[in-house]
Amino acid sequence: MGMQLKKIYQLVEEHGGVAARLKLAERTGISQNKAETIQDKPEYIDNFKKIATEILGQDISQYM
């Protein structure tokens, strides 16, 4: 469960560092630990992708 969300967290940290990862948690309201345990619902994935793209300033879809 949460494999896509976990991957988004990893990408954000890889490309933006810890500060970017913390922004993702703050803006989504879902911590990295929780993201690893919840179901990958399409609405969660879309929201995470949108916010991650805004945080990093680049489309993360190319890395998925």
N, C-alpha and C positions, 0 to 999 in steps of 0.2 A: 504494500500500500504506500501511497505517497511518493512513488518513484519519480514521476514527472516534477512534482513540487520540489523534491530533494535535488533533482538535477538543476532546476532553476536557481535554487540557493547556491549550489556549487558554482554555477556559471557567474552569478553575480559576485560572489567572493573572488573568484579567479580573475575577473576582469575589472572589478572595482574595489576590491579589498574588504576588510572587515567593516569599515564604515558603511559601505554600500549594502552589505549583508544586513546590518542593523537597521538601515533605512527600509529595506524590504520588509523586515519583520514589523517595524513600526507602522508602515503604510498598509500592509495587508492585515495586520492584527493576528497573524499566525506565526508563531515562533518556528525556528528551524526544526526543533525537536518534535513539535506538534505536526509540522508538515510531513515529517517522515512516517507518522502513524495514521494520518487521516486518509480517506479515500481520495484519489485523483478525480475529482468531479470536473467536468468541462468548464463550469463557471469559475472554479478556483484556478484552473490552469490558465484560462484567458486573462483573468485578473492579475495573476502573478506575472504573466508574460508582459502585459501592458505596463505594469508598474516597474518591472525590471528594465524594460526598454527605456522608460522615462528616466530612471536612476542612472543607467549607464550611457544614455545618449546614443544608443545604437540598437538595432533590432536583434534580439537574441534568438529569433527563430532559426537563423542560419547555424546556430550551435546545437540545436536540439536534435 
